[in-house]
Amino acid sequence: MTTTETRRLGLLLFYGYVLGLAFLAFQIMQPFLMPLAWAGILTLCLWPLRHKLTSRLGKNGAALVITLLAVVVMIGPALWIGYSLVTQASQVPAGW
């Protein structure tokens, strides 16, 4: 083999190795992609509120308020659905 062929083979192996590592990294990260996308969407939605609260409450106060708001937004619907299920389940006749 000539030097050009050896160099091409080396580059081919290198890029194959890099593609293989990229594929394996993607396989590792795949379960986290959807939560990361939702976190990005939530961040974009709360950014204007953060900007307004930072000027009034400072960085720490704004972070506290937004964190509590995000928890309520995420946990609130689940609690409401759970309450609705319990209320409806209590109305089912006992012998059913």
N, CA, C and O atoms as a CHARMM CRD file, in Angstrom:
* protein
*
  384
    1    1 MET  N      0.83800  -1.18200   0.00000 PROA 1      0.00000
    2    1 MET  CA     0.00000   0.00000   0.00000 PROA 1      0.00000
    3    1 MET  C      0.87600   1.23600   0.00000 PROA 1      0.00000
    4    1 MET  O      1.94900   1.27300   0.60400 PROA 1      0.00000
    5    2 THR  N      0.38600   2.23800  -0.69300 PROA 2      0.00000
    6    2 THR  CA     1.12600   3.49400  -0.74100 PROA 2      0.00000
    7    2 THR  C      0.75500   4.33500   0.47400 PROA 2      0.00000
    8    2 THR  O     -0.17400   4.02200   1.21900 PROA 2      0.00000
    9    3 THR  N      1.51200   5.41200   0.64500 PROA 3      0.00000
   10    3 THR  CA     1.24500   6.30000   1.77500 PROA 3      0.00000
   11    3 THR  C     -0.13900   6.93200   1.68000 PROA 3      0.00000
   12    3 THR  O     -0.79400   7.12800   2.70400 PROA 3      0.00000
   13    4 THR  N     -0.59300   7.25100   0.48800 PROA 4      0.00000
   14    4 THR  CA    -1.91600   7.84900   0.31700 PROA 4      0.00000
   15    4 THR  C     -3.00200   6.86200   0.73200 PROA 4      0.00000
   16    4 THR  O     -3.95600   7.22800   1.41900 PROA 4      0.00000
   17    5 GLU  N     -2.85100   5.62200   0.31300 PROA 5      0.00000
   18    5 GLU  CA    -3.83900   4.60000   0.68200 PROA 5      0.00000
   19    5 GLU  C     -3.82800   4.34200   2.18100 PROA 5      0.00000
   20    5 GLU  O     -4.88000   4.15500   2.79300 PROA 5      0.00000
   21    6 THR  N     -2.63300   4.33300   2.77400 PROA 6      0.00000
   22    6 THR  CA    -2.51400   4.12700   4.21400 PROA 6      0.00000
   23    6 THR  C     -3.18300   5.27400   4.97100 PROA 6      0.00000
   24    6 THR  O     -3.88000   5.06900   5.96500 PROA 6      0.00000
   25    7 ARG  N     -2.94800   6.48400   4.47100 PROA 7      0.00000
   26    7 ARG  CA    -3.56200   7.65100   5.12100 PROA 7      0.00000
   27    7 ARG  C     -5.07900   7.61300   4.99400 PROA 7      0.00000
   28    7 ARG  O     -5.78200   7.91400   5.95800 PROA 7      0.00000
   29    8 ARG  N     -5.59200   7.25100   3.83100 PROA 8      0.00000
   30    8 ARG  CA    -7.04100   7.14300   3.63400 PROA 8      0.00000
   31    8 ARG  C     -7.64000   6.07400   4.54100 PROA 8      0.00000
   32    8 ARG  O     -8.70500   6.27000   5.12500 PROA 8      0.00000
   33    9 LEU  N     -6.95200   4.94900   4.65400 PROA 9      0.00000
   34    9 LEU  CA    -7.43400   3.88500   5.53000 PROA 9      0.00000
   35    9 LEU  C     -7.45100   4.35000   6.98600 PROA 9      0.00000
   36    9 LEU  O     -8.38800   4.06200   7.73100 PROA 9      0.00000
   37   10 GLY  N     -6.40600   5.06900   7.37800 PROA 10     0.00000
   38   10 GLY  CA    -6.35200   5.60600   8.74200 PROA 10     0.00000
   39   10 GLY  C     -7.49500   6.57800   9.00600 PROA 10     0.00000
   40   10 GLY  O     -8.13100   6.52400  10.05800 PROA 10     0.00000
   41   11 LEU  N     -7.75700   7.47800   8.03700 PROA 11     0.00000
   42   11 LEU  CA    -8.86000   8.42200   8.18600 PROA 11     0.00000
   43   11 LEU  C    -10.20600   7.70300   8.22600 PROA 11     0.00000
   44   11 LEU  O    -11.08500   8.06000   9.01000 PROA 11     0.00000
   45   12 LEU  N    -10.35900   6.69600   7.38400 PROA 12     0.00000
   46   12 LEU  CA   -11.59400   5.93000   7.35700 PROA 12     0.00000
   47   12 LEU  C    -11.83200   5.23800   8.70100 PROA 12     0.00000
   48   12 LEU  O    -12.94600   5.25900   9.22400 PROA 12     0.00000
   49   13 LEU  N    -10.79500   4.63200   9.25000 PROA 13     0.00000
   50   13 LEU  CA   -10.92600   3.98800  10.55200 PROA 13     0.00000
   51   13 LEU  C    -11.21200   5.00800  11.65200 PROA 13     0.00000
   52   13 LEU  O    -12.02000   4.75500  12.54600 PROA 13     0.00000
   53   14 PHE  N    -10.54600   6.15900  11.58100 PROA 14     0.00000
   54   14 PHE  CA   -10.77400   7.19800  12.57900 PROA 14     0.00000
   55   14 PHE  C    -12.22000   7.68400  12.54500 PROA 14     0.00000
   56   14 PHE  O    -12.86900   7.76100  13.58800 PROA 14     0.00000
   57   15 TYR  N    -12.73100   8.01000  11.36100 PROA 15     0.00000
   58   15 TYR  CA   -14.10900   8.49500  11.24900 PROA 15     0.00000
   59   15 TYR  C    -15.11800   7.40100  11.59900 PROA 15     0.00000
   60   15 TYR  O    -16.17500   7.69100  12.16000 PROA 15     0.00000
   61   16 GLY  N    -14.80500   6.16400  11.27700 PROA 16     0.00000
   62   16 GLY  CA   -15.66500   5.05600  11.69200 PROA 16     0.00000
   63   16 GLY  C    -15.72300   4.93400  13.20900 PROA 16     0.00000
   64   16 GLY  O    -16.78400   4.69700  13.78800 PROA 16     0.00000
   65   17 TYR  N    -14.57100   5.09900  13.83700 PROA 17     0.00000
   66   17 TYR  CA   -14.49700   5.06100  15.29900 PROA 17     0.00000
   67   17 TYR  C    -15.30300   6.20200  15.90900 PROA 17     0.00000
   68   17 TYR  O    -16.05600   5.99200  16.86000 PROA 17     0.00000
   69   18 VAL  N    -15.14700   7.41200  15.36500 PROA 18     0.00000
   70   18 VAL  CA   -15.88400   8.58000  15.86400 PROA 18     0.00000
   71   18 VAL  C    -17.38500   8.38100  15.68100 PROA 18     0.00000
   72   18 VAL  O    -18.15800   8.68700  16.58900 PROA 18     0.00000
   73   19 LEU  N    -17.81100   7.87600  14.52700 PROA 19     0.00000
   74   19 LEU  CA   -19.23200   7.61400  14.30200 PROA 19     0.00000
   75   19 LEU  C    -19.76300   6.54900  15.25900 PROA 19     0.00000
   76   19 LEU  O    -20.88000   6.66100  15.76300 PROA 19     0.00000
   77   20 GLY  N    -18.96700   5.52800  15.50500 PROA 20     0.00000
   78   20 GLY  CA   -19.37400   4.49900  16.46300 PROA 20     0.00000
   79   20 GLY  C    -19.54300   5.06200  17.86900 PROA 20     0.00000
   80   20 GLY  O    -20.50700   4.73800  18.56200 PROA 20     0.00000
   81   21 LEU  N    -18.60200   5.90600  18.28600 PROA 21     0.00000
   82   21 LEU  CA   -18.71300   6.53400  19.60400 PROA 21     0.00000
   83   21 LEU  C    -19.91800   7.47100  19.66900 PROA 21     0.00000
   84   21 LEU  O    -20.61500   7.51900  20.68200 PROA 21     0.00000
   85   22 ALA  N    -20.16400   8.21800  18.58400 PROA 22     0.00000
   86   22 ALA  CA   -21.32700   9.10600  18.54700 PROA 22     0.00000
   87   22 ALA  C    -22.62200   8.30000  18.65200 PROA 22     0.00000
   88   22 ALA  O    -23.55200   8.71200  19.34500 PROA 22     0.00000
   89   23 PHE  N    -22.68600   7.17200  17.97900 PROA 23     0.00000
   90   23 PHE  CA   -23.87000   6.31800  18.05800 PROA 23     0.00000
   91   23 PHE  C    -24.06800   5.79400  19.47100 PROA 23     0.00000
   92   23 PHE  O    -25.19000   5.79300  19.97800 PROA 23     0.00000
   93   24 LEU  N    -22.99700   5.34800  20.11100 PROA 24     0.00000
   94   24 LEU  CA   -23.10600   4.83600  21.47500 PROA 24     0.00000
   95   24 LEU  C    -23.49600   5.94500  22.45900 PROA 24     0.00000
   96   24 LEU  O    -24.27900   5.71400  23.38100 PROA 24     0.00000
   97   25 ALA  N    -22.95000   7.13900  22.26100 PROA 25     0.00000
   98   25 ALA  CA   -23.33000   8.26700  23.10800 PROA 25     0.00000
   99   25 ALA  C    -24.80900   8.59900  22.91900 PROA 25     0.00000
  100   25 ALA  O    -25.50600   8.90400  23.88600 PROA 25     0.00000
  101   26 PHE  N    -25.28400   8.54000  21.68300 PROA 26     0.00000
  102   26 PHE  CA   -26.70200   8.78000  21.42400 PROA 26     0.00000
  103   26 PHE  C    -27.55800   7.72100  22.11200 PROA 26     0.00000
  104   26 PHE  O    -28.60000   8.04800  22.68000 PROA 26     0.00000
  105   27 GLN  N    -27.13700   6.46800  22.07100 PROA 27     0.00000
  106   27 GLN  CA   -27.88300   5.40300  22.72500 PROA 27     0.00000
  107   27 GLN  C    -27.97500   5.64100  24.23600 PROA 27     0.00000
  108   27 GLN  O    -29.00300   5.36200  24.85200 PROA 27     0.00000
  109   28 ILE  N    -26.91000   6.15000  24.81700 PROA 28     0.00000
  110   28 ILE  CA   -26.91300   6.43600  26.25200 PROA 28     0.00000
  111   28 ILE  C    -27.82200   7.61500  26.56100 PROA 28     0.00000
  112   28 ILE  O    -28.53900   7.59400  27.56200 PROA 28     0.00000
  113   29 MET  N    -27.80300   8.64100  25.72100 PROA 29     0.00000
  114   29 MET  CA   -28.56400   9.86200  25.97200 PROA 29     0.00000
  115   29 MET  C    -30.02500   9.77200  25.54400 PROA 29     0.00000
  116   29 MET  O    -30.82700  10.61400  25.94900 PROA 29     0.00000
  117   30 GLN  N    -30.39000   8.79200  24.74900 PROA 30     0.00000
  118   30 GLN  CA   -31.73900   8.72400  24.18700 PROA 30     0.00000
  119   30 GLN  C    -32.84900   8.76000  25.24300 PROA 30     0.00000
  120   30 GLN  O    -33.84100   9.45200  25.01600 PROA 30     0.00000
  121   31 PRO  N    -32.75200   8.06600  26.37600 PROA 31     0.00000
  122   31 PRO  CA   -33.84100   8.15800  27.36200 PROA 31     0.00000
  123   31 PRO  C    -34.00600   9.55200  27.96100 PROA 31     0.00000
  124   31 PRO  O    -35.06500   9.86900  28.50200 PROA 31     0.00000
  125   32 PHE  N    -32.97900  10.38100  27.87300 PROA 32     0.00000
  126   32 PHE  CA   -33.02800  11.70300  28.49000 PROA 32     0.00000
  127   32 PHE  C    -33.43200  12.80400  27.52000 PROA 32     0.00000
  128   32 PHE  O    -33.60700  13.94700  27.94200 PROA 32     0.00000
  129   33 LEU  N    -33.58600  12.50100  26.25000 PROA 33     0.00000
  130   33 LEU  CA   -33.85700  13.53900  25.26400 PROA 33     0.00000
  131   33 LEU  C    -35.23000  14.16900  25.44200 PROA 33     0.00000
  132   33 LEU  O    -35.35600  15.38900  25.34100 PROA 33     0.00000
  133   34 MET  N    -36.25400  13.38300  25.70200 PROA 34     0.00000
  134   34 MET  CA   -37.59400  13.94100  25.87700 PROA 34     0.00000
  135   34 MET  C    -37.68000  14.81400  27.13100 PROA 34     0.00000
  136   34 MET  O    -38.21000  15.92100  27.04400 PROA 34     0.00000
  137   35 PRO  N    -37.18300  14.36900  28.30000 PROA 35     0.00000
  138   35 PRO  CA   -37.19900  15.26500  29.45800 PROA 35     0.00000
  139   35 PRO  C    -36.38800  16.54000  29.22800 PROA 35     0.00000
  140   35 PRO  O    -36.77300  17.60800  29.70300 PROA 35     0.00000
  141   36 LEU  N    -35.27500  16.44300  28.50800 PROA 36     0.00000
  142   36 LEU  CA   -34.49700  17.64600  28.21000 PROA 36     0.00000
  143   36 LEU  C    -35.26600  18.59400  27.29600 PROA 36     0.00000
  144   36 LEU  O    -35.18000  19.81200  27.45100 PROA 36     0.00000
  145   37 ALA  N    -36.01200  18.04800  26.35300 PROA 37     0.00000
  146   37 ALA  CA   -36.82200  18.88800  25.47800 PROA 37     0.00000
  147   37 ALA  C    -37.91100  19.60000  26.28400 PROA 37     0.00000
  148   37 ALA  O    -38.14200  20.79300  26.09100 PROA 37     0.00000
  149   38 TRP  N    -38.57600  18.87900  27.18100 PROA 38     0.00000
  150   38 TRP  CA   -39.59700  19.50900  28.01300 PROA 38     0.00000
  151   38 TRP  C    -38.98600  20.55200  28.94900 PROA 38     0.00000
  152   38 TRP  O    -39.60400  21.58400  29.20700 PROA 38     0.00000
  153   39 ALA  N    -37.80300  20.30000  29.45000 PROA 39     0.00000
  154   39 ALA  CA   -37.13500  21.29100  30.29300 PROA 39     0.00000
  155   39 ALA  C    -36.82800  22.55500  29.49900 PROA 39     0.00000
  156   39 ALA  O    -36.96700  23.66500  30.01400 PROA 39     0.00000
  157   40 GLY  N    -36.41000  22.38700  28.24800 PROA 40     0.00000
  158   40 GLY  CA   -36.17000  23.55100  27.39200 PROA 40     0.00000
  159   40 GLY  C    -37.43700  24.33600  27.11800 PROA 40     0.00000
  160   40 GLY  O    -37.42400  25.56700  27.13700 PROA 40     0.00000
  161   41 ILE  N    -38.53700  23.62900  26.86200 PROA 41     0.00000
  162   41 ILE  CA   -39.80900  24.30800  26.62200 PROA 41     0.00000
  163   41 ILE  C    -40.25400  25.05700  27.87300 PROA 41     0.00000
  164   41 ILE  O    -40.68900  26.20500  27.78800 PROA 41     0.00000
  165   42 LEU  N    -40.14600  24.41200  29.03200 PROA 42     0.00000
  166   42 LEU  CA   -40.50900  25.06200  30.28900 PROA 42     0.00000
  167   42 LEU  C    -39.63700  26.28400  30.54600 PROA 42     0.00000
  168   42 LEU  O    -40.12400  27.30300  31.03500 PROA 42     0.00000
  169   43 THR  N    -38.36900  26.18900  30.22400 PROA 43     0.00000
  170   43 THR  CA   -37.46200  27.32300  30.39600 PROA 43     0.00000
  171   43 THR  C    -37.86400  28.48600  29.50100 PROA 43     0.00000
  172   43 THR  O    -37.87300  29.63400  29.94600 PROA 43     0.00000
  173   44 LEU  N    -38.19500  28.20300  28.24800 PROA 44     0.00000
  174   44 LEU  CA   -38.62000  29.26100  27.34000 PROA 44     0.00000
  175   44 LEU  C    -39.91600  29.90800  27.79600 PROA 44     0.00000
  176   44 LEU  O    -40.09000  31.11800  27.65400 PROA 44     0.00000
  177   45 CYS  N    -40.81900  29.11800  28.34000 PROA 45     0.00000
  178   45 CYS  CA   -42.09600  29.67800  28.80100 PROA 45     0.00000
  179   45 CYS  C    -41.92400  30.54600  30.04200 PROA 45     0.00000
  180   45 CYS  O    -42.62100  31.55000  30.19300 PROA 45     0.00000
  181   46 LEU  N    -41.01300  30.17700  30.92600 PROA 46     0.00000
  182   46 LEU  CA   -40.84400  30.90500  32.18100 PROA 46     0.00000
  183   46 LEU  C    -39.80300  32.02900  32.11000 PROA 46     0.00000
  184   46 LEU  O    -39.63100  32.76700  33.08000 PROA 46     0.00000
  185   47 TRP  N    -39.12300  32.16400  30.99900 PROA 47     0.00000
  186   47 TRP  CA   -38.05500  33.16600  30.89700 PROA 47     0.00000
  187   47 TRP  C    -38.55900  34.60300  31.09300 PROA 47     0.00000
  188   47 TRP  O    -37.92400  35.35600  31.83200 PROA 47     0.00000
  189   48 PRO  N    -39.67000  35.02000  30.46600 PROA 48     0.00000
  190   48 PRO  CA   -40.13400  36.40300  30.70000 PROA 48     0.00000
  191   48 PRO  C    -40.50400  36.64500  32.16200 PROA 48     0.00000
  192   48 PRO  O    -40.22800  37.71700  32.70200 PROA 48     0.00000
  193   49 LEU  N    -41.12100  35.66400  32.80100 PROA 49     0.00000
  194   49 LEU  CA   -41.45800  35.80100  34.21300 PROA 49     0.00000
  195   49 LEU  C    -40.20400  35.92600  35.05700 PROA 49     0.00000
  196   49 LEU  O    -40.15400  36.72900  35.98900 PROA 49     0.00000
  197   50 ARG  N    -39.19000  35.13300  34.73400 PROA 50     0.00000
  198   50 ARG  CA   -37.92000  35.21300  35.46300 PROA 50     0.00000
  199   50 ARG  C    -37.29600  36.59300  35.33900 PROA 50     0.00000
  200   50 ARG  O    -36.76800  37.13800  36.30800 PROA 50     0.00000
  201   51 HSD  N    -37.36000  37.14900  34.14100 PROA 51     0.00000
  202   51 HSD  CA   -36.77500  38.47700  33.90700 PROA 51     0.00000
  203   51 HSD  C    -37.48100  39.53200  34.76500 PROA 51     0.00000
  204   51 HSD  O    -36.82200  40.38000  35.36600 PROA 51     0.00000
  205   52 LYS  N    -38.81200  39.48300  34.82500 PROA 52     0.00000
  206   52 LYS  CA   -39.56000  40.45000  35.63200 PROA 52     0.00000
  207   52 LYS  C    -39.31200  40.24700  37.12200 PROA 52     0.00000
  208   52 LYS  O    -39.14400  41.21500  37.86300 PROA 52     0.00000
  209   53 LEU  N    -39.28800  38.99000  37.56200 PROA 53     0.00000
  210   53 LEU  CA   -39.09300  38.72100  38.98900 PROA 53     0.00000
  211   53 LEU  C    -37.67700  39.03400  39.45200 PROA 53     0.00000
  212   53 LEU  O    -37.47400  39.42200  40.60200 PROA 53     0.00000
  213   54 THR  N    -36.70600  38.87400  38.58000 PROA 54     0.00000
  214   54 THR  CA   -35.32100  39.16400  38.96300 PROA 54     0.00000
  215   54 THR  C    -35.14800  40.64200  39.28600 PROA 54     0.00000
  216   54 THR  O    -34.41500  41.00000  40.20800 PROA 54     0.00000
  217   55 SER  N    -35.82300  41.49500  38.52800 PROA 55     0.00000
  218   55 SER  CA   -35.69700  42.93600  38.80700 PROA 55     0.00000
  219   55 SER  C    -36.37800  43.31500  40.11700 PROA 55     0.00000
  220   55 SER  O    -35.99000  44.29600  40.75000 PROA 55     0.00000
  221   56 ARG  N    -37.39200  42.54900  40.53400 PROA 56     0.00000
  222   56 ARG  CA   -38.10700  42.87400  41.77200 PROA 56     0.00000
  223   56 ARG  C    -37.55700  42.14200  42.99100 PROA 56     0.00000
  224   56 ARG  O    -37.41200  42.73900  44.05800 PROA 56     0.00000
  225   57 LEU  N    -37.24900  40.85100  42.84500 PROA 57     0.00000
  226   57 LEU  CA   -36.88300  40.03000  43.99500 PROA 57     0.00000
  227   57 LEU  C    -35.40600  39.64300  44.04900 PROA 57     0.00000
  228   57 LEU  O    -34.95600  39.07200  45.04300 PROA 57     0.00000
  229   58 GLY  N    -34.66300  39.93900  43.02000 PROA 58     0.00000
  230   58 GLY  CA   -33.27700  39.49300  42.94900 PROA 58     0.00000
  231   58 GLY  C    -33.21200  38.08000  42.39100 PROA 58     0.00000
  232   58 GLY  O    -34.23900  37.44100  42.16000 PROA 58     0.00000
  233   59 LYS  N    -31.99800  37.60500  42.18100 PROA 59     0.00000
  234   59 LYS  CA   -31.82400  36.29200  41.56200 PROA 59     0.00000
  235   59 LYS  C    -32.36000  35.16100  42.42900 PROA 59     0.00000
  236   59 LYS  O    -33.05000  34.27200  41.93100 PROA 59     0.00000
  237   60 ASN  N    -32.05000  35.18900  43.71800 PROA 60     0.00000
  238   60 ASN  CA   -32.46100  34.09200  44.59400 PROA 60     0.00000
  239   60 ASN  C    -33.97000  34.04800  44.78000 PROA 60     0.00000
  240   60 ASN  O    -34.57100  32.97400  44.75100 PROA 60     0.00000
  241   61 GLY  N    -34.58200  35.20700  44.96900 PROA 61     0.00000
  242   61 GLY  CA   -36.03000  35.25600  45.13300 PROA 61     0.00000
  243   61 GLY  C    -36.75600  34.80000  43.88300 PROA 61     0.00000
  244   61 GLY  O    -37.74000  34.06400  43.96200 PROA 61     0.00000
  245   62 ALA  N    -36.27000  35.23600  42.72600 PROA 62     0.00000
  246   62 ALA  CA   -36.88400  34.82800  41.46200 PROA 62     0.00000
  247   62 ALA  C    -36.73400  33.32000  41.25400 PROA 62     0.00000
  248   62 ALA  O    -37.66300  32.66100  40.78800 PROA 62     0.00000
  249   63 ALA  N    -35.57300  32.77900  41.59700 PROA 63     0.00000
  250   63 ALA  CA   -35.36200  31.33500  41.44900 PROA 63     0.00000
  251   63 ALA  C    -36.30700  30.55800  42.35300 PROA 63     0.00000
  252   63 ALA  O    -36.84900  29.53100  41.94400 PROA 63     0.00000
  253   64 LEU  N    -36.51100  31.03500  43.57900 PROA 64     0.00000
  254   64 LEU  CA   -37.40400  30.35600  44.50900 PROA 64     0.00000
  255   64 LEU  C    -38.84800  30.37900  43.99500 PROA 64     0.00000
  256   64 LEU  O    -39.52300  29.34900  43.99100 PROA 64     0.00000
  257   65 VAL  N    -39.31700  31.54900  43.56500 PROA 65     0.00000
  258   65 VAL  CA   -40.69300  31.66800  43.09000 PROA 65     0.00000
  259   65 VAL  C    -40.91500  30.81100  41.84900 PROA 65     0.00000
  260   65 VAL  O    -41.93300  30.12600  41.75200 PROA 65     0.00000
  261   66 ILE  N    -39.99500  30.83600  40.91000 PROA 66     0.00000
  262   66 ILE  CA   -40.16400  30.07200  39.67800 PROA 66     0.00000
  263   66 ILE  C    -40.08600  28.57000  39.95200 PROA 66     0.00000
  264   66 ILE  O    -40.82200  27.79500  39.34100 PROA 66     0.00000
  265   67 THR  N    -39.21600  28.15600  40.85200 PROA 67     0.00000
  266   67 THR  CA   -39.13100  26.74100  41.19900 PROA 67     0.00000
  267   67 THR  C    -40.42900  26.25900  41.82800 PROA 67     0.00000
  268   67 THR  O    -40.93400  25.19300  41.47700 PROA 67     0.00000
  269   68 LEU  N    -40.96700  27.03800  42.75400 PROA 68     0.00000
  270   68 LEU  CA   -42.24000  26.66200  43.36900 PROA 68     0.00000
  271   68 LEU  C    -43.36800  26.65800  42.34500 PROA 68     0.00000
  272   68 LEU  O    -44.22700  25.77700  42.37600 PROA 68     0.00000
  273   69 LEU  N    -43.37600  27.62400  41.44800 PROA 69     0.00000
  274   69 LEU  CA   -44.38800  27.67600  40.40000 PROA 69     0.00000
  275   69 LEU  C    -44.28500  26.46200  39.47600 PROA 69     0.00000
  276   69 LEU  O    -45.30200  25.87400  39.10600 PROA 69     0.00000
  277   70 ALA  N    -43.08300  26.09500  39.11000 PROA 70     0.00000
  278   70 ALA  CA   -42.88800  24.93300  38.23500 PROA 70     0.00000
  279   70 ALA  C    -43.34900  23.65200  38.92400 PROA 70     0.00000
  280   70 ALA  O    -43.94200  22.78500  38.28200 PROA 70     0.00000
  281   71 VAL  N    -43.08400  23.52600  40.22000 PROA 71     0.00000
  282   71 VAL  CA   -43.53000  22.34300  40.96000 PROA 71     0.00000
  283   71 VAL  C    -45.05200  22.29300  40.98900 PROA 71     0.00000
  284   71 VAL  O    -45.64000  21.23200  40.78300 PROA 71     0.00000
  285   72 VAL  N    -45.69500  23.42800  41.24400 PROA 72     0.00000
  286   72 VAL  CA   -47.15800  23.46400  41.27500 PROA 72     0.00000
  287   72 VAL  C    -47.72400  23.13100  39.90000 PROA 72     0.00000
  288   72 VAL  O    -48.71500  22.40800  39.80000 PROA 72     0.00000
  289   73 VAL  N    -47.11500  23.64300  38.85100 PROA 73     0.00000
  290   73 VAL  CA   -47.60200  23.38300  37.49300 PROA 73     0.00000
  291   73 VAL  C    -47.45900  21.90500  37.14100 PROA 73     0.00000
  292   73 VAL  O    -48.30600  21.35900  36.43400 PROA 73     0.00000
  293   74 MET  N    -46.41900  21.26000  37.61300 PROA 74     0.00000
  294   74 MET  CA   -46.21400  19.84900  37.28200 PROA 74     0.00000
  295   74 MET  C    -46.97700  18.91500  38.21600 PROA 74     0.00000
  296   74 MET  O    -47.51000  17.90300  37.76100 PROA 74     0.00000
  297   75 ILE  N    -47.04400  19.22500  39.50300 PROA 75     0.00000
  298   75 ILE  CA   -47.67100  18.34500  40.47900 PROA 75     0.00000
  299   75 ILE  C    -49.17800  18.60000  40.57300 PROA 75     0.00000
  300   75 ILE  O    -49.94200  17.67600  40.85000 PROA 75     0.00000
  301   76 GLY  N    -49.60800  19.83300  40.34900 PROA 76     0.00000
  302   76 GLY  CA   -51.01900  20.20000  40.47900 PROA 76     0.00000
  303   76 GLY  C    -51.96500  19.33200  39.66000 PROA 76     0.00000
  304   76 GLY  O    -52.91500  18.78900  40.22400 PROA 76     0.00000
  305   77 PRO  N    -51.75000  19.17700  38.36500 PROA 77     0.00000
  306   77 PRO  CA   -52.65100  18.32800  37.57400 PROA 77     0.00000
  307   77 PRO  C    -52.68200  16.87300  38.05400 PROA 77     0.00000
  308   77 PRO  O    -53.73800  16.24000  38.03000 PROA 77     0.00000
  309   78 ALA  N    -51.55500  16.34500  38.48200 PROA 78     0.00000
  310   78 ALA  CA   -51.53800  14.97000  38.98400 PROA 78     0.00000
  311   78 ALA  C    -52.36100  14.84800  40.26400 PROA 78     0.00000
  312   78 ALA  O    -53.07800  13.86400  40.44600 PROA 78     0.00000
  313   79 LEU  N    -52.26600  15.82800  41.14400 PROA 79     0.00000
  314   79 LEU  CA   -53.07500  15.80900  42.36500 PROA 79     0.00000
  315   79 LEU  C    -54.55500  15.93600  42.03700 PROA 79     0.00000
  316   79 LEU  O    -55.38700  15.26700  42.64900 PROA 79     0.00000
  317   80 TRP  N    -54.88400  16.78000  41.08700 PROA 80     0.00000
  318   80 TRP  CA   -56.27800  16.97000  40.69300 PROA 80     0.00000
  319   80 TRP  C    -56.85400  15.67500  40.10900 PROA 80     0.00000
  320   80 TRP  O    -57.98100  15.30200  40.43500 PROA 80     0.00000
  321   81 ILE  N    -56.10200  14.99600  39.26000 PROA 81     0.00000
  322   81 ILE  CA   -56.55700  13.73100  38.67800 PROA 81     0.00000
  323   81 ILE  C    -56.70800  12.67600  39.77800 PROA 81     0.00000
  324   81 ILE  O    -57.67800  11.91700  39.77400 PROA 81     0.00000
  325   82 GLY  N    -55.77100  12.62200  40.70600 PROA 82     0.00000
  326   82 GLY  CA   -55.87100  11.67900  41.81600 PROA 82     0.00000
  327   82 GLY  C    -57.09500  11.95000  42.67400 PROA 82     0.00000
  328   82 GLY  O    -57.79100  11.01500  43.07100 PROA 82     0.00000
  329   83 TYR  N    -57.36500  13.21400  42.96400 PROA 83     0.00000
  330   83 TYR  CA   -58.54600  13.58000  43.73900 PROA 83     0.00000
  331   83 TYR  C    -59.82000  13.18500  42.99800 PROA 83     0.00000
  332   83 TYR  O    -60.75600  12.66500  43.60600 PROA 83     0.00000
  333   84 SER  N    -59.85800  13.42600  41.70100 PROA 84     0.00000
  334   84 SER  CA   -61.02800  13.05500  40.90200 PROA 84     0.00000
  335   84 SER  C    -61.24200  11.54200  40.91000 PROA 84     0.00000
  336   84 SER  O    -62.37900  11.08300  41.01700 PROA 84     0.00000
  337   85 LEU  N    -60.18200  10.77400  40.80200 PROA 85     0.00000
  338   85 LEU  CA   -60.29600   9.31300  40.83900 PROA 85     0.00000
  339   85 LEU  C    -60.82900   8.82800  42.18100 PROA 85     0.00000
  340   85 LEU  O    -61.68700   7.94600  42.22500 PROA 85     0.00000
  341   86 VAL  N    -60.33300   9.39300  43.26900 PROA 86     0.00000
  342   86 VAL  CA   -60.78900   8.98900  44.59700 PROA 86     0.00000
  343   86 VAL  C    -62.25300   9.36300  44.78200 PROA 86     0.00000
  344   86 VAL  O    -63.02100   8.57600  45.33500 PROA 86     0.00000
  345   87 THR  N    -62.65400  10.54400  44.33100 PROA 87     0.00000
  346   87 THR  CA   -64.04200  10.97700  44.45600 PROA 87     0.00000
  347   87 THR  C    -64.97300  10.06600  43.66200 PROA 87     0.00000
  348   87 THR  O    -66.03200   9.67500  44.15200 PROA 87     0.00000
  349   88 GLN  N    -64.57700   9.72900  42.43900 PROA 88     0.00000
  350   88 GLN  CA   -65.40900   8.86300  41.62200 PROA 88     0.00000
  351   88 GLN  C    -65.41400   7.42200  42.15900 PROA 88     0.00000
  352   88 GLN  O    -66.43800   6.74200  42.09200 PROA 88     0.00000
  353   89 ALA  N    -64.31300   6.97200  42.67300 PROA 89     0.00000
  354   89 ALA  CA   -64.24800   5.61700  43.22300 PROA 89     0.00000
  355   89 ALA  C    -65.11500   5.49300  44.46600 PROA 89     0.00000
  356   89 ALA  O    -65.66400   4.42100  44.72000 PROA 89     0.00000
  357   90 SER  N    -65.25200   6.55200  45.24400 PROA 90     0.00000
  358   90 SER  CA   -66.08400   6.49100  46.44400 PROA 90     0.00000
  359   90 SER  C    -67.56900   6.45100  46.08900 PROA 90     0.00000
  360   90 SER  O    -68.38500   6.07500  46.93000 PROA 90     0.00000
  361   91 GLN  N    -67.93600   6.82500  44.87900 PROA 91     0.00000
  362   91 GLN  CA   -69.32800   6.81500  44.46200 PROA 91     0.00000
  363   91 GLN  C    -69.73700   5.48100  43.82100 PROA 91     0.00000
  364   91 GLN  O    -70.91200   5.29000  43.50500 PROA 91     0.00000
  365   92 VAL  N    -68.80400   4.57500  43.63000 PROA 92     0.00000
  366   92 VAL  CA   -69.11000   3.26800  43.05500 PROA 92     0.00000
  367   92 VAL  C    -69.80900   2.42300  44.12700 PROA 92     0.00000
  368   92 VAL  O    -69.36500   2.39200  45.27400 PROA 92     0.00000
  369   93 PRO  N    -70.89400   1.74100  43.76200 PROA 93     0.00000
  370   93 PRO  CA   -71.58100   0.89700  44.74600 PROA 93     0.00000
  371   93 PRO  C    -70.65400  -0.17900  45.30800 PROA 93     0.00000
  372   93 PRO  O    -69.75700  -0.66200  44.61600 PROA 93     0.00000
  373   94 ALA  N    -70.87800  -0.54200  46.55200 PROA 94     0.00000
  374   94 ALA  CA   -69.98500  -1.47100  47.24600 PROA 94     0.00000
  375   94 ALA  C    -69.97600  -2.86200  46.65100 PROA 94     0.00000
  376   94 ALA  O    -68.93700  -3.52100  46.68300 PROA 94     0.00000
  377   95 GLY  N    -71.07500  -3.33900  46.11300 PROA 95     0.00000
  378   95 GLY  CA   -71.12800  -4.68400  45.59600 PROA 95     0.00000
  379   95 GLY  C    -70.65500  -4.82200  44.16200 PROA 95     0.00000
  380   95 GLY  O    -70.67000  -5.92900  43.62300 PROA 95     0.00000
  381   96 TRP  N    -70.24900  -3.77000  43.54400 PROA 96     0.00000
  382   96 TRP  CA   -69.88600  -3.81000  42.13400 PROA 96     0.00000
  383   96 TRP  C    -68.55400  -4.34800  41.94300 PROA 96     0.00000
  384   96 TRP  O    -68.08700  -4.45300  40.80900 PROA 96     0.00000
